[in-house]
Amino acid sequence: MNKNKTILFSRQAIEGAVLRLAKQINADYKARPVVLVGILKGSFVFLADLIRKLDLDVTVDFAVLSSYGSATTSSGQVKMIKDLSAPIEGKDVLVVEDIVDTGITLKYFMDVLRQRRPASLAICTLIDKKARREVHIDVDYVGLEIEDGFIVGYGIDCNEEFRNLPEIWVIREEAEK
C-alpha cells in the first residue's frame, strides 16, 4: 500500500490554535500551579509548544497509553504502558492529548486519574474528531476540529512514521498498481 498525504492544517493554523489554547488556559488557571500530563507519544510536540506559551507555574508528567498498536483504527482495548511518576492528589491537572478520536483511551485514563483525587481535572486536545466518538467525553480545551480521516504530523504518527512533519496531513492508503 502507498500512502497519499494532503495538508489539512498548516503550521500557521496550528500555531494560532496553540496560542489561543494557551490564552484560555492562562486565564482559567491564573496564578494556580497546574500539572500538565502529556499522553505519549503523540502529544509531545503539542505539549512542548503549549508549555512555552503558558504564564503559569507548571510541572509536567507523562503517561503512555495504547489502543491502536500499528493499526489505523482503535482496538478498543486500552493498555497503560507507563503511569504517572508523581502523585496528583489535591492538584490541578490538565491532560494534554494530541487527538481525541473514539474517546475510549481518554475516558479510561480520566477514570484512572479521578480515583487519585486531583483538585481539578481537565482535558486539552489539539484535535477533536467527534464524528468517530464511541464514548461520551467532555473536552475542556479544543484547538482544532476535524470530521474524519486519519491524520499524521506534528507528533501524530501512523505506525511510528510521519511524527516529524511540521503540518498536519490527512493520509489515505491506496492500492499499488
C-alpha positions as CSV (number, residue, x, y, z in Angstrom):
1,M,0.0,0.0,0.0
2,N,1.1,3.5,-0.8
3,K,0.2,6.4,1.5
4,N,-1.2,9.6,-0.2
5,K,-1.0,12.7,2.0
6,T,-2.8,16.0,1.8
7,I,-2.2,19.0,4.2
8,L,-5.1,19.6,6.5
9,F,-3.7,22.2,8.9
10,S,-0.7,24.5,8.1
11,R,2.0,25.5,10.5
12,Q,0.3,28.9,10.9
13,A,-3.1,27.3,11.7
14,I,-1.5,25.0,14.3
15,E,0.4,27.9,15.9
16,G,-2.7,30.0,16.1
17,A,-4.6,27.2,17.8
18,V,-1.8,26.6,20.3
19,L,-1.7,30.4,21.1
20,R,-5.5,30.5,21.5
21,L,-5.5,27.5,23.8
22,A,-2.6,28.9,25.9
23,K,-4.5,32.2,26.4
24,Q,-7.6,30.3,27.6
25,I,-5.6,28.1,30.0
26,N,-3.7,31.1,31.4
27,A,-7.0,32.9,32.0
28,D,-8.7,29.9,33.6
29,Y,-5.8,28.9,35.9
30,K,-4.5,32.4,36.6
31,A,-1.7,32.0,39.2
32,R,-2.6,28.5,40.3
33,P,0.0,25.8,39.7
34,V,-1.0,23.1,37.3
35,V,0.3,19.7,36.4
36,L,0.3,19.1,32.7
37,V,0.0,15.4,31.8
38,G,1.1,14.6,28.3
39,I,-0.1,11.4,26.7
40,L,2.8,10.0,24.8
41,K,3.9,9.7,22.2
42,G,1.5,11.8,20.1
43,S,1.2,14.8,22.4
44,F,4.9,15.7,22.9
45,V,5.2,18.2,20.1
46,F,1.9,19.9,21.0
47,L,2.8,19.9,24.7
48,A,6.3,21.4,24.0
49,D,4.8,24.3,22.0
50,L,1.9,24.8,24.5
51,I,4.0,24.9,27.7
52,R,6.2,27.7,26.2
53,K,3.1,29.9,25.8
54,L,1.9,29.4,29.4
55,D,2.5,32.0,32.0
56,L,1.8,29.6,34.9
57,D,3.7,27.6,37.5
58,V,3.6,24.2,35.8
59,T,5.0,20.8,36.3
60,V,5.0,18.1,33.6
61,D,4.4,14.4,33.8
62,F,3.7,11.8,31.1
63,A,1.7,8.6,30.6
64,V,1.8,6.1,27.8
65,L,-1.4,4.6,26.7
66,S,-2.2,2.5,23.7
67,S,-5.3,1.3,21.9
68,Y,-4.1,1.4,18.3
69,G,-0.9,-0.7,18.0
70,S,0.1,-0.4,14.3
71,A,-3.5,-0.1,13.0
72,T,-5.3,3.0,11.9
73,T,-8.4,2.1,13.9
74,S,-8.7,1.7,17.7
75,S,-8.7,-1.9,19.0
76,G,-11.0,-0.7,21.9
77,Q,-8.6,-2.3,24.4
78,V,-6.6,0.3,26.4
79,K,-3.2,-0.6,27.9
80,M,-1.3,1.7,30.3
81,I,2.3,1.2,29.3
82,K,3.7,4.0,31.6
83,D,1.9,5.5,34.5
84,L,2.5,9.0,36.0
85,S,5.7,9.3,38.1
86,A,4.3,11.6,40.8
87,P,1.0,11.8,42.8
88,I,-1.7,14.2,41.7
89,E,-3.9,14.2,44.8
90,G,-5.1,17.8,45.6
91,K,-3.5,19.2,42.4
92,D,-5.0,20.9,39.4
93,V,-4.3,18.5,36.5
94,L,-4.6,19.3,32.8
95,V,-4.3,16.2,30.5
96,V,-2.7,17.2,27.1
97,E,-3.7,15.0,24.2
98,D,-2.8,15.1,20.5
99,I,-6.2,13.9,19.3
100,V,-9.5,12.8,20.8
101,D,-10.9,10.2,18.5
102,T,-13.2,7.4,19.8
103,G,-12.7,8.7,23.3
104,I,-12.1,5.2,24.6
105,T,-8.4,5.7,25.6
106,L,-9.0,9.1,27.2
107,K,-12.1,8.0,29.1
108,Y,-10.2,5.1,30.6
109,F,-7.3,7.4,31.6
110,M,-9.6,10.1,33.1
111,D,-11.4,7.4,35.2
112,V,-8.0,6.3,36.5
113,L,-6.9,9.9,37.3
114,R,-10.2,10.7,39.0
115,Q,-9.6,7.9,41.5
116,R,-6.4,9.7,42.6
117,R,-8.5,12.7,43.8
118,P,-7.0,15.7,42.0
119,A,-8.3,19.2,42.9
120,S,-9.4,19.6,39.3
121,L,-9.1,17.6,36.1
122,A,-9.4,18.9,32.6
123,I,-8.6,17.9,29.1
124,C,-6.8,19.9,26.4
125,T,-6.5,18.4,22.9
126,L,-5.1,19.8,19.7
127,I,-7.5,17.9,17.5
128,D,-11.1,16.8,18.3
129,K,-12.6,14.3,15.9
130,K,-16.2,14.0,17.2
131,A,-17.5,12.0,14.3
132,R,-15.8,8.8,15.5
133,R,-16.6,9.2,19.2
134,E,-17.7,5.9,20.8
135,V,-18.0,7.1,24.4
136,H,-19.0,10.5,25.8
137,I,-16.1,12.6,27.0
138,D,-16.1,16.3,27.8
139,V,-13.1,18.1,26.3
140,D,-12.4,21.4,28.0
141,Y,-9.9,22.9,25.5
142,V,-10.0,22.2,21.8
143,G,-7.5,23.5,19.3
144,L,-8.8,22.3,16.0
145,E,-11.7,20.1,14.9
146,I,-12.0,17.6,12.0
147,E,-14.9,15.4,10.9
148,D,-13.0,12.3,10.0
149,G,-9.8,11.0,8.3
150,F,-6.6,9.5,9.6
151,I,-4.1,12.3,10.3
152,V,-0.3,12.5,10.8
153,G,2.3,15.1,11.5
154,Y,3.1,17.5,14.4
155,G,3.8,14.5,16.7
156,I,0.9,12.3,15.4
157,D,2.0,9.1,13.7
158,C,1.0,6.2,11.6
159,N,2.9,3.1,12.7
160,E,5.6,5.4,14.2
161,E,6.0,7.3,10.9
162,F,5.3,11.0,10.0
163,R,5.7,12.5,13.5
164,N,8.3,14.9,12.3
165,L,6.0,16.7,9.7
166,P,5.5,20.3,10.8
167,E,2.0,20.4,9.5
168,I,-1.0,18.1,10.0
169,W,-1.8,15.9,7.0
170,V,-4.6,13.5,6.1
171,I,-3.4,10.2,4.8
172,R,-5.2,7.7,2.6
173,E,-3.9,4.3,1.7
174,E,-4.0,3.4,-2.0
175,A,-3.6,0.0,-3.5
176,E,-0.3,-0.3,-5.5
177,K,-0.9,-0.7,-9.2
